[in-house]
Amino acid sequence: MVTKEAKLKKNYLDKDVEMISTREGFGQGLVELGEKNEQIVVLCADLTDSTKTSPFRERFPERFIQVGIAEQNMANIAVGLSLQGKIPFLATYAVFSPGRNWDQIRISGCYNRANVKYAGAHSGLSVGPDGATHQALEDIALTRVLPRMTVLVPCDAEETRKVTHAAADINGPVYFRYARAATAAFTTAQTPFKIGRAQVFRDGDDVAIIGAGPIVHTALVVADRLVEKNISCRVINSPSIKPLDGETIERAARECKALVTCEEHQVTGGLGGAIAEYTSKTFPVPINFIGMQDSFGESGQPNELLKKYKMDAEAIEAAVLAVVKRKRT
């Protein structure tokens, strides 16, 4: 378990919440997997400390491969290892994988049904000062479009640990992203997680806020605020982007009749796109999309960037008020 004290709180406005980077959950999950399964191997492209693969390297040096700055080679090496019965995890910044090695992921990995796990670090705006070149805002779209690929986006460190385990448990290519900045640790070892399932973290019937990644905690804060405005928000954590939990999404659309999607990713092709595609075929409702609006990022502190690009609590609240007004008129 990543955190001892963090719990799902009834009141998410409580400021006393533990802050842990999701990458810490990945690092812990890898070591746990290595201890129970000798087939787990890890590859990295010269970023062991940043990606949190260093604990695995230290614990299992014979099962760690430092490829260097060669992401395309790393992807193909991982496929070769998988064909020999290994379960390879390759980790680097998400702008490099799937950014630079998408062709190798597509053909060598997905086309061949390779049992490779692609971990994309430093995703979203939270890379902060590293700037636009290192802020992966397109990776969900790049991987979601690939046949046979499972795509996961955990909301905090504990869920990232669970995602790491779950990725190893299924046979086939898996992509999951995690972040650099410390974010709220608000789930526990008892919080349910299963590939293909979303979780209702808060019930409500005026609007459903559906998020993936650390922004889910912000959505819960917004839901608490909006109680004072007599708006009842259902908050859904959707870490499984592909496969999507269509049943939970459709139920929210039918019962709330208005949706807001939240993600630290381009609004095109990510969680919002997946939900819009699904509900357009099942139960169309008004939807507002929180995410990057067809723009690159820039250097800055994570909270400053989230505010500027309208992915903070104020932006989510405004989106909720707007979509509820659309529903009612």
C-alpha positions as CSV (number, residue, x, y, z in Angstrom):
1,M,0.0,0.0,0.0
2,V,1.5,3.4,-1.0
3,T,-0.1,5.4,1.8
4,K,-1.2,4.5,5.3
5,E,-3.5,7.3,6.1
6,A,-5.1,8.6,2.8
7,K,-8.7,7.7,2.6
8,L,-11.7,8.5,0.4
9,K,-13.1,11.3,2.4
10,K,-16.7,12.5,2.5
11,N,-15.5,16.0,2.3
12,Y,-12.8,16.5,-0.3
13,L,-12.3,20.1,0.7
14,D,-10.2,18.8,3.5
15,K,-6.8,20.3,2.8
16,D,-5.0,17.7,5.0
17,V,-4.5,15.1,2.3
18,E,-1.3,13.3,1.7
19,M,0.5,14.3,-1.5
20,I,2.4,11.5,-3.4
21,S,3.4,11.3,-7.0
22,T,1.8,8.6,-9.1
23,R,5.2,7.5,-10.2
24,E,5.9,6.4,-6.7
25,G,3.1,3.9,-7.0
26,F,4.6,2.6,-10.3
27,G,8.0,2.1,-8.7
28,Q,6.5,0.2,-5.7
29,G,4.3,-1.9,-7.9
30,L,7.3,-3.0,-10.1
31,V,9.3,-4.2,-7.1
32,E,6.3,-6.1,-5.7
33,L,5.8,-7.8,-9.1
34,G,9.5,-8.6,-9.3
35,E,9.4,-10.3,-5.9
36,K,6.5,-12.6,-6.9
37,N,7.2,-13.3,-10.6
38,E,10.6,-14.0,-12.0
39,Q,9.4,-13.4,-15.5
40,I,9.0,-9.6,-14.9
41,V,11.8,-7.6,-16.6
42,V,12.2,-3.9,-16.8
43,L,13.7,-1.7,-19.6
44,C,14.4,2.0,-19.4
45,A,15.7,4.6,-21.8
46,D,18.3,6.5,-19.6
47,L,15.6,7.8,-17.1
48,T,15.7,5.3,-14.2
49,D,15.3,7.9,-11.4
50,S,12.6,10.0,-13.2
51,T,10.5,7.0,-14.2
52,K,11.0,5.3,-10.8
53,T,12.4,2.1,-12.3
54,S,15.5,2.6,-10.1
55,P,14.1,0.6,-7.1
56,F,13.6,-2.4,-9.4
57,R,17.1,-2.0,-10.9
58,E,18.6,-2.0,-7.4
59,R,16.5,-5.0,-6.2
60,F,16.8,-7.1,-9.5
61,P,19.8,-5.9,-11.5
62,E,19.9,-9.1,-13.5
63,R,16.3,-8.4,-14.8
64,F,16.9,-4.7,-15.6
65,I,18.0,-3.5,-19.0
66,Q,19.3,0.0,-19.5
67,V,18.8,0.6,-23.2
68,G,19.9,4.2,-23.3
69,I,18.3,7.0,-25.4
70,A,16.9,4.5,-28.0
71,E,13.2,4.3,-27.5
72,Q,12.5,2.5,-30.8
73,N,15.1,-0.1,-30.0
74,M,13.7,-0.5,-26.5
75,A,10.2,-1.3,-27.9
76,N,11.5,-4.0,-30.2
77,I,13.8,-5.5,-27.5
78,A,10.7,-5.7,-25.2
79,V,8.8,-7.6,-27.9
80,G,11.7,-10.1,-28.2
81,L,11.7,-10.7,-24.5
82,S,7.9,-11.2,-24.5
83,L,8.3,-13.9,-27.2
84,Q,10.6,-15.7,-24.8
85,G,8.0,-15.8,-22.1
86,K,9.1,-12.7,-20.2
87,I,6.7,-9.9,-19.1
88,P,8.6,-6.7,-20.0
89,F,7.7,-3.3,-18.7
90,L,9.4,-0.5,-20.6
91,A,9.4,3.0,-19.1
92,T,10.4,6.4,-20.3
93,Y,8.7,9.8,-20.7
94,A,5.3,9.5,-22.5
95,V,6.4,12.0,-25.1
96,F,9.0,9.4,-26.2
97,S,6.9,6.3,-25.7
98,P,4.4,6.2,-27.4
99,G,5.6,9.5,-28.9
100,R,8.8,8.4,-30.7
101,N,8.3,4.6,-31.0
102,W,4.6,4.5,-32.0
103,D,5.4,2.5,-35.2
104,Q,7.2,-0.2,-33.1
105,I,4.4,-0.3,-30.6
106,R,1.8,-0.6,-33.4
107,I,3.5,-3.3,-35.5
108,S,5.9,-5.2,-33.3
109,G,3.7,-4.9,-30.2
110,C,0.0,-4.7,-31.0
111,Y,0.0,-6.4,-34.4
112,N,1.9,-9.4,-32.9
113,R,-0.2,-9.4,-29.7
114,A,3.0,-9.1,-27.7
115,N,2.7,-9.2,-24.0
116,V,4.5,-5.9,-23.4
117,K,3.6,-3.2,-20.8
118,Y,4.3,0.4,-21.9
119,A,4.6,2.9,-19.0
120,G,4.5,6.5,-20.0
121,A,6.0,8.8,-17.3
122,H,5.7,12.6,-16.9
123,S,2.4,12.7,-18.6
124,G,0.1,15.8,-18.8
125,L,1.0,19.4,-17.8
126,S,2.3,18.4,-14.4
127,V,5.9,18.1,-15.8
128,G,5.7,21.8,-15.3
129,P,9.1,23.6,-16.0
130,D,10.2,21.0,-18.5
131,G,7.8,22.7,-21.0
132,A,5.8,21.8,-24.0
133,T,8.3,19.4,-25.5
134,H,8.1,17.1,-22.5
135,Q,4.4,17.5,-21.6
136,A,2.6,14.4,-23.1
137,L,-0.9,15.5,-24.0
138,E,-1.6,13.2,-26.9
139,D,-0.5,9.7,-25.6
140,I,-4.0,8.4,-24.7
141,A,-5.2,9.2,-28.2
142,L,-2.1,7.6,-29.8
143,T,-2.6,4.3,-27.9
144,R,-6.4,4.2,-27.7
145,V,-6.6,4.0,-31.5
146,L,-4.4,0.8,-31.6
147,P,-6.2,-2.5,-31.9
148,R,-5.5,-5.0,-29.0
149,M,-4.1,-2.2,-26.8
150,T,-5.4,-1.7,-23.2
151,V,-5.2,1.9,-22.0
152,L,-5.2,2.8,-18.3
153,V,-4.9,6.1,-16.5
154,P,-4.7,5.8,-12.6
155,C,-5.9,8.6,-10.4
156,D,-3.3,8.5,-7.6
157,A,-0.2,6.6,-6.3
158,E,-2.2,3.7,-4.8
159,E,-4.2,3.1,-8.0
160,T,-1.0,3.3,-10.1
161,R,0.4,0.5,-8.0
162,K,-2.8,-1.5,-8.7
163,V,-2.6,-0.7,-12.4
164,T,1.0,-1.9,-12.5
165,H,-0.1,-5.3,-11.1
166,A,-3.2,-5.5,-13.3
167,A,-1.1,-4.8,-16.4
168,A,1.1,-7.8,-15.6
169,D,-1.9,-10.1,-15.0
170,I,-3.4,-9.8,-18.5
171,N,-1.9,-11.2,-21.7
172,G,-1.3,-8.5,-24.3
173,P,-0.1,-5.0,-24.8
174,V,-1.0,-2.4,-22.1
175,Y,-0.3,1.3,-22.0
176,F,-0.6,3.3,-18.8
177,R,0.5,6.8,-18.0
178,Y,1.7,8.4,-14.7
179,A,2.8,11.8,-13.6
180,R,5.8,13.6,-12.1
181,A,4.2,16.0,-9.6
182,A,3.0,15.0,-6.2
183,T,-0.8,14.8,-6.2
184,A,-3.5,13.9,-3.7
185,A,-3.3,10.3,-2.4
186,F,-7.0,9.7,-1.8
187,T,-7.7,6.0,-2.5
188,T,-6.7,3.0,-0.3
189,A,-5.8,-0.6,-0.8
190,Q,-9.5,-1.4,-0.3
191,T,-10.7,1.0,-3.1
192,P,-11.9,-1.3,-6.0
193,F,-9.9,-1.4,-9.2
194,K,-10.5,-3.6,-12.2
195,I,-9.6,-3.2,-15.8
196,G,-12.8,-2.3,-17.8
197,R,-14.6,-0.9,-14.7
198,A,-15.2,2.7,-13.5
199,Q,-15.9,3.5,-9.9
200,V,-18.5,6.0,-8.6
201,F,-16.7,7.9,-6.0
202,R,-19.6,10.2,-5.2
203,D,-23.3,9.9,-6.1
204,G,-25.4,12.6,-7.5
205,D,-28.1,13.1,-10.1
206,D,-27.8,16.6,-11.6
207,V,-24.6,16.0,-13.6
208,A,-21.9,13.3,-13.7
209,I,-18.2,14.4,-13.7
210,I,-16.1,11.6,-15.3
211,G,-12.4,11.9,-14.9
212,A,-9.2,9.9,-15.3
213,G,-5.9,10.7,-13.5
214,P,-5.1,13.0,-10.6
215,I,-7.7,15.5,-11.8
216,V,-10.4,13.1,-10.3
217,H,-9.6,14.5,-6.9
218,T,-10.1,18.1,-8.2
219,A,-13.5,16.9,-9.5
220,L,-14.4,15.7,-6.0
221,V,-13.5,19.1,-4.5
222,V,-15.7,20.8,-7.1
223,A,-18.6,18.4,-6.2
224,D,-18.3,19.5,-2.6
225,R,-18.4,23.1,-3.5
226,L,-21.4,22.8,-5.7
227,V,-23.5,21.4,-2.8
228,E,-23.9,25.0,-1.7
229,K,-25.4,25.8,-5.1
230,N,-27.9,23.0,-4.9
231,I,-26.2,21.0,-7.6
232,S,-25.7,17.3,-7.0
233,C,-22.6,15.9,-8.8
234,R,-21.9,12.3,-9.4
235,V,-18.1,11.8,-9.6
236,I,-16.9,8.8,-11.6
237,N,-13.3,7.6,-11.7
238,S,-12.6,6.0,-15.1
239,P,-9.1,4.7,-15.0
240,S,-9.9,2.2,-17.8
241,I,-10.0,4.2,-21.0
242,K,-9.9,1.1,-23.1
243,P,-11.9,-1.0,-22.5
244,L,-14.3,1.6,-21.3
245,D,-16.9,0.8,-18.7
246,G,-19.9,1.6,-21.0
247,E,-22.5,0.3,-18.5
248,T,-21.5,2.8,-15.8
249,I,-21.1,5.7,-18.3
250,E,-24.5,5.0,-19.9
251,R,-26.2,4.8,-16.5
252,A,-24.7,8.2,-15.6
253,A,-25.9,9.7,-18.9
254,R,-29.4,8.3,-18.4
255,E,-29.8,9.3,-14.7
256,C,-28.0,12.6,-14.7
257,K,-28.6,13.7,-18.4
258,A,-25.5,15.8,-18.4
259,L,-21.8,15.0,-18.3
260,V,-18.4,16.7,-17.8
261,T,-15.2,14.8,-18.7
262,C,-11.9,15.7,-17.1
263,E,-8.4,14.8,-18.1
264,E,-4.9,16.2,-18.4
265,H,-4.8,15.5,-22.1
266,Q,-6.0,16.9,-25.4
267,V,-9.8,16.9,-25.4
268,T,-9.5,15.2,-28.8
269,G,-9.0,11.5,-28.7
270,G,-8.8,11.0,-24.9
271,L,-11.3,10.0,-22.3
272,G,-13.7,12.7,-23.4
273,G,-13.6,11.5,-26.9
274,A,-14.2,7.9,-25.8
275,I,-17.2,8.9,-23.7
276,A,-18.7,11.1,-26.5
277,E,-18.3,8.2,-29.0
278,Y,-20.0,5.8,-26.6
279,T,-22.9,7.9,-25.5
280,S,-23.6,9.1,-29.1
281,K,-24.6,5.5,-29.8
282,T,-26.4,4.7,-26.5
283,F,-27.9,7.8,-24.8
284,P,-26.7,11.2,-26.2
285,V,-26.6,14.0,-23.6
286,P,-25.0,17.5,-23.3
287,I,-21.3,17.1,-22.5
288,N,-18.6,19.6,-21.6
289,F,-14.9,18.6,-22.0
290,I,-12.2,19.7,-19.6
291,G,-8.7,19.1,-21.0
292,M,-6.2,20.7,-23.4
293,Q,-8.0,22.7,-26.1
294,D,-5.9,22.0,-29.2
295,S,-2.8,23.7,-27.8
296,F,0.7,22.9,-26.7
297,G,1.7,23.6,-23.1
298,E,4.6,25.7,-21.8
299,S,7.0,26.0,-18.9
300,G,5.6,26.8,-15.5
301,Q,4.5,25.4,-12.2
302,P,1.9,22.6,-12.5
303,N,-0.9,24.5,-10.7
304,E,-0.2,27.6,-12.7
305,L,-0.4,25.7,-15.9
306,L,-3.6,23.9,-14.9
307,K,-5.2,27.2,-14.1
308,K,-4.0,28.9,-17.4
309,Y,-5.2,26.0,-19.5
310,K,-8.5,25.6,-17.6
311,M,-8.0,22.3,-16.0
312,D,-8.3,23.5,-12.4
313,A,-11.3,23.5,-9.9
314,E,-12.6,26.8,-11.2
315,A,-12.7,25.6,-14.8
316,I,-14.4,22.3,-13.8
317,E,-17.0,24.2,-11.8
318,A,-17.7,26.5,-14.7
319,A,-18.1,23.6,-17.0
320,V,-20.5,21.9,-14.7
321,L,-22.7,25.0,-14.3
322,A,-22.7,25.5,-18.1
323,V,-23.8,21.9,-18.9
324,V,-26.4,21.9,-16.2
325,K,-27.9,25.1,-17.7
326,R,-27.9,23.5,-21.1
327,K,-29.7,20.4,-19.7
328,R,-32.3,22.5,-18.0
329,T,-33.0,24.7,-21.0
